[in-house]
Amino acid sequence: MIRYRQRQALALVLAALALPTLAPVATAGTTIPEAATDIAASAVIDRAESERRKPLYSVVNKTRLPASEDAHDYFSFAPYWWPDPDSDDGLPYVRRDGEYNEATLGDATDKQRLIDFIDTVNVLSWSYRLTGDERYAQRAVAQLRHWFVTPETRMAPNLRYAQAIPGRVEGRGIGIIESRLLIGLSESIRQLAPSPALTDETLGPLKQWYGDYLDWMLTSENGRKEHSKRNNHGTWYDAQVVAFARFVGRPALAKRQLHEALDRLEAQFEPDGRQPLELKRTRPWHYANFNLAAWSVMLREASALGLTWPEEEADRTRLAAAYRWVANHAANPDDWSYQELHGFDPAIALPNLVTAARHRLLRDDSLLQDSGRIGPLFQRWVQDPDRDSAMAATALLSLAKAPTALP
């Protein structure tokens, strides 16, 4: 099984980038090599048939119920919490930051099921856009209806019981970060827009579900707690509100949240671009990029709303410094001085750097302008055997496309 921390990094990229025209895009000195997009397209299409034959996913298939005893409620365990070796029954669980407990990804709960569902829809949606084969669109729509629409199998629009900790708590506000994957899913839904399979009878309920979930985020105690977080959790809360609001046609809310998100800049970023709240973690390179990925989502969403964001020069300077700091370390990995639990991979910075360049926050980055270095990194992104090739491929294709609109 692909280690979750690797699949997680790939899945979040889908949320951080703009979407579909099949040609390399040059932006601020950055070109995604055609060879890399060809590899990506092949990786997606090669998996389309197997994904088309996957069973329909649903939260009701879990083997363990949350505290509500309702199978329709999404349920997951906190990933960095483990059984206490000094306790006879392992309770209460104890925290090991950065050490992923893969037992939390089993059939008992919904997290891996959500990842697999979104992965399948992403592959099918992109395969439809690349080939025009309606069978892929039809199966993607069937998956979407089964997860969100069909009364017997739909997920309730809340994450009340996400990231539970055995022996401690039945669910936590920070579990809302798991629904960031729904940002990328909303973009995959957009890929299906030309297909007759995506009818109003499906699109309407999908938007209704997203709208209901958005309202839960805005009004629930879990949502208020996540909104108050100062680190990447708070940023991803903002990114979700912005993306979901635009998806369901509430642009005023999206714009308001974009404005509010800027209040986080000084708390998160030093003037030189460092991120103290993320760099103190056991996987500082991952978390520095993970937090920036949420800012990348908001850059894309603001652009789709017709905004120049951030508007104030001081805010743009602070955010640009953060991207530049990451770019410099991606270009010079030997200079990285922070202790890493799982090593340093410069390629994970690529989606953030290309997004920043596209939005004129990186204009002089040597890594992005050096085609001899950027090309191999993009190809490595897709071909790295430690990554799920189709997830990497859909991420790269997202980088190479222009935005798509829904009716």
TIVOSE-852509 format. One record per residue: residue in one letter; x, y, z of N, C-alpha, C in turn. Coordinates in steps of 0.1 Angstrom, whole numbers, plus 5000, padded with zeros to 4 digits. Atoms other than C-alpha are relative to their C-alpha. Layout:
<nodes>
   r    n.X    n.Y    n.Z   ca.X   ca.Y   ca.Z    c.X    c.Y    c.Z
   A      X      Y      Z      X      Y      Z      X      Y      Z
...
</nodes>
This chain:
<nodes>
   r    n.X    n.Y    n.Z   ca.X   ca.Y   ca.Z    c.X    c.Y    c.Z
   M   5008   4988   5000   5000   5000   5000   5009   5012   5000
   I   4992   4987   5000   5013   5035   4992   4999   5006   5013
   R   5001   4993   4987   5022   5052   5024   4992   5012   5000
   Y   5010   4989   5000   4996   5077   5034   5006   5013   4998
   R   4995   4987   5001   5019   5106   5038   5004   5004   4986
   Q   4997   4997   5014   5029   5103   5001   4987   5002   4993
   R   5012   4998   5007   4994   5099   4989   4993   5013   5004
   Q   5005   4987   4995   4984   5128   5011   5006   5012   4993
   A   4994   4989   5007   5009   5151   4995   4995   5001   4986
   L   5005   5000   5013   4997   5141   4961   4986   5005   4999
   A   5014   4996   5000   4960   5145   4969   4999   5015   5002
   L   5001   4986   4997   4965   5180   4984   5003   5008   4988
   V   4996   4993   5012   4981   5191   4951   4988   5003   4992
   L   5012   4998   5008   4949   5186   4933   4992   5012   5004
   A   5008   4988   4994   4933   5212   4956   5007   5013   4998
   A   4992   4987   5000   4961   5237   4951   5002   5006   4986
   L   4996   4996   5013   4961   5241   4914   4988   5004   4991
   A   5010   4997   5010   4942   5254   4884   4998   4989   4990
   L   5003   5011   5009   4925   5232   4858   4997   5003   4985
   P   4998   5003   5013   4918   5221   4821   5000   5010   4989
   T   4993   4999   5013   4934   5226   4770   5013   4992   5002
   L   4989   5009   4998   4961   5201   4766   5012   5005   4993
   A   4987   4995   5006   4993   5220   4759   5008   5006   5012
   P   4992   4995   4989   5022   5230   4781   4997   5015   5002
   V   5002   4986   4996   5017   5263   4799   5012   5007   5005
   A   4988   4992   4995   5045   5289   4802   4995   5012   5008
   T   5004   4989   4992   5042   5313   4830   5012   5005   5008
   A   4989   4994   4993   5067   5337   4844   5013   4992   4999
   G   4988   5007   5002   5096   5318   4829   4999   4985   5003
   T   5002   5014   4997   5081   5284   4838   4992   4993   4989
   T   5007   5008   5009   5072   5258   4813   4999   4985   5005
   I   5001   5015   4996   5058   5223   4822   5004   4993   4987
   P   4995   5006   5012   5077   5201   4797   4989   4991   4994
   E   5010   5008   5007   5055   5184   4771   5002   4986   5003
   A   4997   5014   4997   5072   5151   4778   4994   4996   5013
   A   5006   5003   4987   5060   5154   4814   4985   4999   4999
   T   5015   5001   5002   5024   5161   4804   4996   4987   4993
   D   5003   5012   5007   5025   5132   4780   5001   4988   5009
   I   4999   5011   4990   5037   5109   4807   4988   5000   5010
   A   5011   4999   4991   5010   5122   4830   4987   4995   4994
   A   5012   5004   5007   4982   5117   4804   5000   4985   4999
   S   5000   5014   5001   4993   5082   4798   4998   4993   5013
   A   5001   5006   4987   4995   5074   4835   4985   5000   5004
   V   5014   5000   4997   4959   5085   4839   4991   4991   4992
   I   5008   5009   5010   4944   5068   4808   5003   4986   5003
   D   4996   5014   4998   4963   5036   4816   4992   4994   5012
   R   5007   5005   4988   4944   5034   4849   4985   5001   4999
   A   5014   4996   5000   4910   5045   4837   4991   4987   5000
   E   5008   5012   5001   4897   5010   4828   4998   4993   5014
   S   5001   5006   4987   4906   4996   4862   4992   5008   5010
   E   5008   4991   4991   4891   5026   4880   4985   4999   4996
   R   5014   5001   5004   4859   5022   4859   4993   4988   5006
   R   5005   5013   4995   4855   4987   4873   5000   4999   5015
   K   5000   5000   4986   4860   4997   4909   4986   5001   5006
   P   5013   4999   4994   4830   4992   4932   4997   5014   5004
   L   5004   4987   4995   4810   5022   4943   5003   5002   5014
   Y   4996   4998   4987   4823   5038   4974   4989   5007   5008
   S   5010   4993   4991   4802   5049   5004   5005   4999   5014
   V   4997   5000   4986   4807   5059   5040   4993   4989   5008
   V   5007   5010   4993   4781   5033   5050   5007   4986   5000
   N   4993   5013   5001   4806   5005   5042   5010   4998   5011
   K   4991   5002   4989   4827   5011   5073   4995   4989   5009
   T   5004   5011   4991   4828   4983   5098   4999   5005   5015
   R   5001   4994   4987   4829   5006   5129   4993   5013   5000
   L   5008   4988   5000   4804   5033   5138   5006   5011   5009
   P   4996   4989   4991   4811   5067   5152   4991   5001   5012
   A   5007   4999   4988   4797   5079   5185   4985   5002   4997
   S   5014   4997   5004   4764   5089   5167   4993   4987   4997
   E   5006   5013   5004   4759   5052   5157   4993   5001   4986
   D   5006   4998   5014   4749   5065   5122   5011   4998   4990
   A   4989   5003   5011   4769   5050   5093   5001   5011   4990
   H   4999   4989   5010   4762   5081   5072   5009   5011   5004
   D   4991   4990   4995   4784   5102   5094   5014   4995   4997
   Y   4986   5003   5003   4820   5103   5082   5007   4998   5014
   F   4994   5004   4988   4843   5087   5108   5015   4997   4997
   S   4986   5003   5002   4881   5087   5111   5007   5001   5013
   F   4991   4999   4988   4909   5084   5137   5011   5010   4997
   A   4989   4990   5001   4936   5110   5143   5013   4992   4996
   P   4989   5008   5006   4967   5099   5123   5012   4998   5008
   Y   4987   5000   4992   4995   5107   5148   4998   4995   5014
   W   5003   5006   4986   4979   5089   5178   5001   4985   5000
   W   4997   5015   4999   4989   5054   5189   4996   4995   5013
   P   5003   5006   4987   4979   5029   5215   5012   5002   5010
   D   4990   4997   4990   4997   5036   5248   5006   4986   5004
   P   4994   5012   4997   5022   5008   5253   5001   4996   5015
   D   5000   5002   4985   5021   5013   5291   4986   4997   5005
   S   5013   5002   4996   4984   5007   5292   4995   4986   4996
   D   5004   5014   5004   4968   4972   5293   4991   5000   4988
   D   5009   5000   5011   4941   4982   5268   5004   5010   4989
   G   4995   4990   5010   4962   5008   5249   4993   5013   5001
   L   5007   4987   4999   4939   5036   5261   5005   5008   5012
   P   5003   4992   5012   4940   5065   5260   5012   5000   4991
   Y   4989   5000   5010   4960   5068   5228   5010   5012   5003
   V   4990   4990   4998   4992   5089   5229   5005   5005   4987
   R   4996   4993   5013   5006   5113   5203   5015   4998   4997
   R   4986   5001   5006   5037   5108   5181   5000   5008   4988
   D   5002   4991   5011   5039   5138   5159   5008   4995   4988
   G   4994   5003   5012   5047   5130   5123   5001   4985   4997
   E   5000   5014   5002   5045   5092   5128   4986   4995   4997
   Y   5013   5003   5004   5016   5081   5108   4996   4985   5004
   N   5006   5012   4996   4995   5053   5123   4992   4994   4989
   E   5007   5004   5011   4985   5034   5092   4988   4991   5003
   A   5011   5007   4996   4961   5013   5112   4987   5009   5000
   T   5012   4991   5001   4938   5044   5110   4994   5000   4986
   L   5005   4999   5014   4934   5038   5073   4993   4987   4996
   G   5007   5013   5003   4916   5004   5075   4985   5002   4997
   D   5015   5000   5003   4880   4995   5066   4991   5004   5011
   A   5008   4996   4988   4868   5003   5101   4995   5014   4999
   T   5004   4986   5000   4867   5040   5093   5000   5005   4985
   D   5003   4995   5014   4863   5063   5062   5011   5007   4993
   K   4990   4991   5006   4895   5081   5056   5006   4994   4987
   Q   4995   5006   5012   4911   5057   5032   4990   4998   4989
   R   5011   5002   5009   4877   5051   5016   4998   5014   4993
   L   5002   4987   5006   4874   5089   5010   5012   5002   4990
   I   4989   4998   5009   4909   5090   4995   4998   4992   4987
   D   5002   5009   5011   4902   5060   4972   4989   5005   4991
   F   5012   4995   5008   4868   5075   4961   5005   5012   4992
   I   4995   4987   5007   4884   5109   4952   5010   4996   4989
   D   4990   5004   5009   4913   5092   4935   4993   4994   4987
   T   5007   5007   5012   4889   5071   4913   4993   5011   4992
   V   5008   4990   5007   4867   5101   4904   5010   5009   4992
   N   4990   4992   5007   4898   5122   4896   5005   4993   4987
   V   4995   5007   5012   4912   5095   4872   4989   4999   4989
   L   5011   5001   5009   4878   5090   4856   4997   5013   4993
   S   5004   4987   5006   4871   5127   4851   5011   5004   4991
   W   4990   4996   5009   4905   5134   4836   5001   4991   4988
   S   5000   5009   5012   4903   5103   4814   4989   5004   4990
   Y   5011   4995   5009   4870   5116   4801   5005   5013   4992
   R   4996   4987   5006   4885   5151   4794   5011   4997   4989
   L   4989   5003   5009   4916   5135   4777   4995   4992   4988
   T   5004   5010   5010   4897   5109   4756   4986   5003   4994
   G   5013   4999   5005   4861   5120   4753   4991   4988   5002
   D   5007   5013   4999   4850   5085   4763   4989   5002   5011
   E   5011   4997   4991   4816   5089   4779   4999   4989   5011
   R   5000   5010   4990   4820   5056   4798   5007   5005   5013
   Y   4992   4995   4988   4845   5073   4821   4991   5011   5007
   A   5009   4990   4994   4821   5103   4827   4989   4993   5007
   Q   5012   5006   4994   4792   5080   4834   5004   4993   5013
   R   4997   5007   4988   4811   5060   4860   5004   5010   5011
   A   4997   4990   4990   4825   5091   4877   4987   5006   5006
   V   5013   4995   4995   4789   5104   4880   4994   4990   5009
   A   5006   5010   4991   4778   5071   4894   5007   5000   5014
   Q   4993   5000   4988   4805   5073   4920   4996   5012   5009
   L   5004   4988   4993   4795   5109   4929   4986   4999   5006
   R   5013   5001   4995   4759   5101   4932   4999   4990   5012
   H   5000   5010   4990   4766   5070   4954   5005   5006   5013
   W   4994   4994   4988   4787   5091   4978   4992   5011   5006
   F   5006   4987   4995   4767   5123   4980   4985   5001   4999
   V   5014   4998   5004   4732   5118   4966   4990   4989   5005
   T   5009   5011   4997   4716   5084   4970   4997   4999   5015
   P   5003   4999   4986   4697   5084   5003   5006   4988   5008
   E   4995   5012   4993   4708   5049   5013   5015   5000   5003
   T   4985   5001   5000   4745   5055   5008   5007   5014   5002
   R   4994   4987   5000   4751   5093   5010   5007   5003   5013
   M   4993   4995   4988   4775   5109   5034   4993   5012   5006
   A   5005   4988   4994   4760   5133   5059   5009   5012   4999
   P   4991   4989   5002   4774   5168   5053   5006   5006   5012
   N   4993   4995   4988   4795   5171   5084   5012   4991   5002
   L   4989   5007   4995   4828   5160   5099   5001   5000   5015
   R   5001   4999   4985   4816   5159   5135   5009   4989   5006
   Y   4993   5011   4993   4834   5126   5141   5013   4997   4993
   A   4987   5002   5006   4866   5131   5121   5011   5002   5010
   Q   4988   5000   4991   4900   5125   5138   4996   4997   5015
   A   5002   5005   4986   4886   5108   5169   5013   4994   5006
   I   4989   5006   4993   4911   5097   5195   4995   4990   5010
   P   5005   5010   4991   4903   5064   5212   5004   5003   5015
   G   4997   4998   4986   4900   5069   5249   5001   5015   5004
   R   4999   4986   4997   4900   5107   5246   4988   5008   4995
   V   5010   4992   5006   4875   5123   5222   4994   4994   4988
   E   5007   5007   5011   4849   5112   5197   5001   5007   4986
   G   4998   4993   5012   4858   5138   5171   5006   5014   5003
   R   4993   4988   4997   4878   5170   5167   4998   5010   4989
   G   5000   4990   5010   4877   5203   5149   5010   4999   4990
   I   4990   5001   5010   4910   5197   5133   4998   4989   4990
   G   5003   5010   5010   4895   5168   5116   4994   5006   4987
   I   5005   4993   5012   4880   5193   5091   5011   5001   4990
   I   4989   5000   5010   4914   5193   5074   4998   4989   4990
   E   5001   5011   5009   4905   5160   5059   4990   5003   4988
   S   5009   4996   5011   4877   5176   5038   5007   5009   4990
   R   4993   4992   5010   4903   5197   5020   5001   4992   4987
   L   5000   5008   5012   4903   5168   4995   4988   5002   4991
   L   5012   4997   5007   4869   5179   4985   5001   5012   4991
   I   4997   4989   5009   4884   5210   4969   5004   4994   4987
   G   4996   5007   5013   4901   5188   4943   4989   4993   4994
   L   5011   5007   5006   4870   5168   4939   4991   5009   4993
   S   5009   4990   5007   4850   5199   4930   5006   5004   4987
   E   4994   4997   5013   4875   5206   4903   4999   4988   4990
   S   5003   5012   5008   4871   5170   4890   4986   5001   4995
   I   5014   4999   5005   4834   5176   4888   4999   5010   4989
   R   5000   4991   5011   4841   5206   4866   5005   4994   4987
   Q   4995   5007   5012   4860   5183   4842   4989   4993   4993
   L   5011   5007   5006   4827   5165   4836   4989   5009   4994
   A   5010   4990   5005   4808   5197   4826   4995   4997   4986
   P   5005   5003   5014   4807   5188   4788   4992   4988   4999
   S   5006   5013   5002   4793   5154   4794   4985   5000   5003
   P   5014   5002   4997   4756   5146   4792   4997   4992   5012
   A   5002   5008   4988   4761   5123   4821   4999   5009   5013
   L   5001   4991   4988   4764   5153   4845   4988   5008   4998
   T   5012   4993   5001   4728   5163   4845   4997   5010   5011
   D   5004   4991   4989   4711   5190   4865   4995   4992   5012
   E   5005   5008   4989   4695   5162   4886   5012   4994   5008
   T   4988   5004   4992   4731   5153   4897   5007   5012   5005
   L   4993   4988   4996   4748   5186   4897   4993   5008   5011
   G   5007   4992   4990   4721   5203   4917   5002   4994   5014
   P   4997   5006   4987   4723   5178   4946   5014   5000   5005
   L   4986   4999   4996   4761   5178   4945   5003   5014   5006
   K   4998   4986   4995   4761   5216   4949   4993   5002   5014
   Q   5007   4999   4988   4735   5213   4976   5007   4994   5012
   W   4992   5006   4989   4757   5189   4996   5011   5009   5004
   Y   4988   4991   4997   4787   5212   4993   4995   5012   5008
   G   5005   4988   4993   4765   5241   5004   4996   4997   5014
   D   5003   5004   4987   4752   5222   5034   5012   4998   5009
   Y   4987   5003   4992   4787   5211   5044   5007   5014   5003
   L   4994   4987   4998   4799   5247   5040   4993   5007   5012
   D   5008   4994   4988   4771   5259   5064   5004   4994   5013
   W   4996   5007   4987   4781   5232   5089   5014   5005   5004
   M   4987   4994   4997   4817   5245   5087   4999   5013   5007
   L   5001   4986   4995   4806   5280   5094   4993   5001   5013
   T   5009   4999   4989   4782   5273   5122   5003   4990   5012
   S   4998   5011   4990   4794   5242   5141   5012   5004   5010
   E   4989   4998   4990   4817   5242   5172   5013   4995   4994
   N   4987   5005   5007   4842   5220   5152   5005   5011   4990
   G   4996   4991   5010   4842   5246   5125   5006   5013   5006
   R   4994   4988   4993   4848   5275   5149   5013   4997   5006
   K   4987   5003   4995   4876   5257   5165   5011   4999   4990
   E   4991   5001   5011   4893   5249   5132   5004   5014   4995
   H   4998   4987   5005   4889   5285   5121   5010   5008   5009
   S   4992   4993   4991   4907   5297   5152   5015   4995   5000
   K   4986   5005   5000   4939   5277   5145   5009   5009   4992
   R   4991   4990   5006   4969   5298   5136   5009   4994   4990
   N   4991   5007   5009   4988   5272   5116   4993   4996   4987
   N   5006   5004   5013   4980   5253   5084   4986   4995   5002
   H   5014   5003   4998   4947   5241   5099   4991   5011   4997
   G   5008   4988   5003   4934   5276   5099   5000   5004   4986
   T   4999   4997   5014   4947   5282   5064   4991   4991   4992
   W   5009   5009   5007   4930   5251   5051   4985   5002   5002
   Y   5014   4996   4997   4898   5261   5068   4996   5011   4990
   D   5003   4989   5009   4899   5294   5049   4999   4995   4985
   A   5000   5004   5014   4908   5277   5016   4987   4992   4996
   Q   5012   5007   5003   4879   5253   5019   4988   5009   4999
   V   5011   4991   5000   4854   5280   5027   5000   5008   4987
   V   4999   4993   5013   4866   5300   4997   4996   4991   4988
   A   5002   5009   5011   4866   5271   4973   4986   4995   4999
   F   5013   5006   5000   4833   5256   4984   4990   5011   4997
   A   5009   4989   5002   4816   5290   4984   4999   5004   4985
   R   5000   4997   5014   4827   5297   4948   4993   4988   4992
   F   5006   5012   5007   4816   5261   4938   4985   5001   5000
   V   5014   5000   4998   4781   5266   4951   4993   5013   4996
   G   5005   4987   5004   4777   5302   4938   4997   5010   5011
   R   5001   4990   4989   4782   5323   4969   5013   5008   5000
   P   4987   4993   5001   4810   5346   4957   5002   5011   5011
   A   4998   4991   4989   4804   5372   4984   5006   4994   5012
   L   4994   5007   4989   4812   5347   5010   5015   4996   4997
   A   4986   5003   5004   4843   5336   4991   5009   5012   5001
   K   4992   4987   5000   4855   5372   4988   5003   5004   5015
   R   4998   4997   4986   4849   5378   5025   5010   4992   5007
   Q   4990   5009   4994   4869   5348   5035   5014   5002   4995
   L   4987   4997   5005   4897   5357   5012   5006   5012   5008
   H   4996   4988   4993   4899   5391   5029   5004   4997   5014
   E   4997   5004   4986   4898   5375   5064   5013   4992   5001
   A   4988   5009   5000   4925   5350   5055   5013   5008   5001
   L   4988   4992   5000   4950   5378   5050   5005   5004   5014
   D   4997   4997   4986   4949   5384   5088   5010   4990   5005
   R   4991   5010   4996   4970   5352   5091   5014   5002   4996
   L   4987   4999   5006   5000   5364   5072   5011   5003   5010
   E   4989   4996   4990   5020   5381   5100   5002   4989   5010
   A   4999   5011   4990   5013   5352   5124   5007   4988   4994
   Q   4995   5012   5006   5024   5326   5099   5014   5001   4993
   F   4988   4998   5008   5053   5341   5079   5009   5011   5006
   E   4990   4990   4997   5084   5359   5090   5003   5009   4987
   P   4998   4992   5012   5095   5388   5067   5009   4993   4989
   D   4992   5008   5010   5121   5364   5051   4993   4988   4994
   G   5008   5011   5006   5094   5338   5043   5000   4988   5009
   R   5000   5011   4991   5101   5314   5071   4986   4998   5007
   Q   5013   5003   4994   5071   5297   5087   5002   4993   5014
   P   4996   5006   4987   5079   5291   5124   4990   4990   5005
   L   5010   5010   4995   5046   5273   5132   5001   4987   4993
   E   4999   5013   5007   5053   5247   5105   5014   4994   5001
   L   4986   5005   4999   5091   5245   5108   5004   4993   5013
   K   4997   5007   4987   5089   5233   5144   4995   4986   5000
   R   5005   5014   5001   5072   5201   5133   5011   4990   4996
   T   4990   5010   5003   5089   5168   5127   5002   4998   4985
   R   4999   5001   5014   5084   5171   5090   4999   5014   4994
   P   5001   4986   5003   5091   5208   5084   4998   5003   4986
   W   5002   4997   5015   5095   5207   5046   4986   4997   4995
   H   5013   5004   5004   5063   5189   5042   4990   5011   5004
   Y   5010   4991   4994   5044   5213   5065   5001   5014   4994
   A   4998   4987   5006   5059   5244   5050   4993   5001   4986
   N   5007   5001   5013   5046   5233   5016   4985   4997   5001
   F   5014   5003   4997   5014   5220   5030   4992   5012   5003
   N   5007   4987   4997   5005   5254   5044   4999   5009   4988
   L   5000   4992   5012   5015   5271   5012   4990   4995   4990
   A   5010   5006   5010   4993   5247   4992   4986   5006   5003
   A   5013   4994   4997   4963   5262   5010   4999   5014   4995
   W   5000   4987   5005   4974   5297   5001   4999   4999   4984
   S   5001   5002   5014   4978   5284   4965   4986   4998   4995
   V   5014   5001   5003   4942   5273   4965   4993   5014   5000
   M   5007   4987   5000   4931   5308   4975   5005   5009   4989
   L   4996   4992   5012   4953   5324   4948   4992   4996   4988
   R   5007   5004   5012   4936   5303   4922   4985   5004   5001
   E   5014   4996   4998   4901   5309   4937   4998   5015   4998
   A   5001   4986   5001   4907   5346   4939   5000   5004   4985
   S   4998   4997   5015   4918   5347   4902   4987   4996   4993
   A   5013   5004   5007   4886   5328   4892   4989   5009   5003
   L   5010   4990   4997   4866   5354   4910   5003   5014   4994
   G   4997   4988   5007   4883   5381   4890   5007   5010   5009
   L   4993   4991   4990   4903   5395   4920   5015   5000   4998
   T   4986   4999   4998   4938   5407   4923   5003   4998   5015
   W   4999   5004   4986   4947   5390   4956   5013   4994   5003
   P   5004   4989   4991   4963   5399   4979   5002   5014   4992
   E   5000   4987   5007   4956   5435   4968   5011   5009   5006
   E   4990   4991   4994   4978   5453   4993   5014   4996   4998
   E   4986   5004   5003   5015   5454   4984   5007   4994   5012
   A   4993   5006   4988   5026   5446   5020   4996   4986   5001
   D   5004   5014   5000   5005   5415   5019   5006   4991   4989
   R   4994   5008   5011   5018   5404   4985   5015   4998   5003
   T   4985   5002   4997   5054   5410   4997   5002   4989   5010
   R   4998   5010   4989   5049   5389   5028   4997   4986   4994
   L   5003   5013   5006   5033   5360   5008   5010   4996   4990
   A   4990   5003   5010   5058   5362   4980   5013   4995   5007
   A   4988   5004   4993   5086   5359   5005   4999   4986   5004
   A   5001   5014   4996   5072   5326   5017   5002   4991   4989
   Y   4998   5008   5012   5071   5312   4982   5015   5000   4996
   R   4986   4999   5004   5106   5325   4975   5009   4992   5009
   W   4992   5008   4990   5119   5309   5007   5000   4985   4996
   V   5001   5014   5004   5106   5275   4996   5007   4998   4987
   A   4993   5002   5013   5118   5280   4961   5015   4999   5001
   N   4986   5000   4998   5153   5288   4973   5005   4986   5005
   H   4996   5013   4994   5154   5256   4993   4998   4988   4991
   A   5002   5010   5010   5139   5235   4965   5012   5000   4990
   A   4989   4999   5009   5167   5248   4943   5014   4996   5006
   N   4987   5003   4993   5194   5242   4969   4997   4990   5012
   P   5004   5009   4990   5183   5211   4989   5011   4997   5011
   D   4989   5002   4990   5218   5207   5005   5001   5010   5011
   D   5000   4990   4990   5212   5239   5024   4990   4999   5011
   W   5011   5003   4990   5182   5225   5043   5006   4996   5013
   S   4994   5003   4987   5192   5226   5080   4991   4994   5010
   Y   5010   5005   4991   5160   5214   5096   5000   4985   5001
   Q   5001   5014   4998   5157   5179   5110   4987   4995   4994
   E   5011   5006   5007   5134   5157   5089   4998   4986   5004
   L   5004   5013   4996   5116   5126   5101   5001   4990   4988
   H   5001   5009   5012   5112   5113   5065   5007   5005   4988
   G   4992   4995   5012   5138   5131   5043   4994   5012   4994
   F   5003   4988   5006   5137   5160   5020   4998   4998   4985
   D   5002   5002   5014   5121   5159   4985   4996   5013   4994
   P   5003   4986   5006   5124   5192   4965   4988   5000   4991
   A   5010   5000   5010   5098   5180   4940   4986   5004   5006
   I   5013   4997   4995   5069   5185   4964   4997   5015   5000
   A   5002   4986   5000   5074   5222   4962   4995   5005   4986
   L   5003   4996   5014   5067   5223   4924   4986   5006   4998
   P   5014   4994   5002   5029   5228   4925   4999   5014   5006
   N   5000   4987   4994   5033   5257   4949   5008   5011   4992
   L   4991   4991   5007   5061   5273   4929   4993   5004   4987
   V   5007   4997   5013   5042   5271   4896   4988   5009   5002
   T   5011   4992   4997   5011   5285   4912   5004   5014   5003
   A   4995   4987   4996   5030   5314   4927   5005   5008   4988
   A   4995   4994   5013   5047   5321   4893   4988   5005   4992
   R   5012   4997   5008   5013   5320   4876   4993   5013   5005
   H   5007   4988   4994   5000   5347   4900   5010   5011   5004
   R   4990   4989   4999   5032   5369   4898   5005   5002   5014
   L   4994   4999   4987   5044   5361   4932   5015   4994   5000
   L   4986   5004   5002   5076   5345   4919   5004   5004   4986
   R   4997   4995   5013   5092   5364   4891   5015   4998   4996
   D   4986   5001   5002   5129   5357   4895   5006   4987   5006
   D   4995   5012   4994   5132   5322   4908   5008   4992   4990
   S   4990   5007   5009   5162   5304   4893   4996   4986   4997
   L   5004   5014   5003   5148   5269   4897   4989   5000   4989
   L   5011   5000   5010   5116   5277   4877   5005   5004   4987
   Q   4995   4995   5013   5136   5295   4850   5010   4991   4994
   D   4990   5009   5005   5161   5267   4846   4994   4987   4994
   S   5007   5011   5006   5145   5243   4821   5007   4987   5002
   G   4993   5013   4999   5173   5218   4825   4998   4994   5014
   R   5002   5005   4987   5165   5214   4862   4985   4998   5002
   I   5014   5001   4997   5127   5219   4862   4994   4988   4993
   G   5005   5011   5007   5120   5194   4835   5001   4986   5007
   P   4999   5012   4993   5135   5164   4853   4992   4999   5013
   L   5008   5000   4988   5118   5174   4885   4985   4997   4997
   F   5014   5003   5004   5084   5174   4868   4998   4985   4996
   Q   5001   5014   5004   5091   5140   4852   5001   4991   5013
   R   4999   5008   4988   5102   5127   4886   4987   5000   5008
   W   5013   4999   4993   5070   5139   4901   4990   4990   4996
   V   5009   5010   5005   5051   5116   4879   5005   4986   5001
   Q   4994   5014   5001   5075   5086   4877   5006   4995   5012
   D   4995   5005   4988   5087   5084   4912   4993   4987   5005
   P   5007   5012   4996   5080   5048   4923   4994   5000   5013
   D   5006   4999   4987   5072   5059   4958   4987   5008   5000
   R   5013   4992   5001   5042   5079   4945   4990   4992   4992
   D   5010   5006   5008   5009   5067   4932   5000   5008   4987
   S   4998   4994   5013   5014   5074   4895   4988   5008   4995
   A   5012   4994   5005   4978   5083   4886   4997   5013   5008
   M   5002   4988   4992   4975   5108   4915   5010   5010   4997
   A   4990   4990   5005   5008   5124   4905   4997   5005   4987
   A   5003   4996   5014   4997   5125   4869   4988   5010   5000
   T   5011   4991   5000   4964   5142   4876   5004   5014   5006
   A   4995   4987   4994   4982   5168   4898   5008   5007   4989
   L   4992   4994   5010   5006   5175   4869   4991   5006   4989
   L   5009   4995   5010   4978   5178   4844   4993   5012   5004
   S   5007   4988   4994   4961   5203   4867   5009   5012   4998
   L   4991   4989   5002   4992   5224   4865   5000   5005   4986
   A   4998   4996   5014   4992   5224   4827   4987   5005   4994
   K   5013   4997   5006   4955   5234   4822   4996   5014   5004
   A   5007   4988   4997   4934   5265   4822   4987   4997   5007
   P   5012   5003   4992   4904   5268   4845   4988   4997   4992
   T   5012   5004   5006   4871   5252   4836   4988   5004   5008
   A   5011   4995   4993   4837   5265   4845   4988   4991   4999
   L   5012   5008   5000   4805   5248   4855   4988   5009   4996
   P   5012   4992   5003   4770   5259   4843   4996   5008   5013
</nodes>
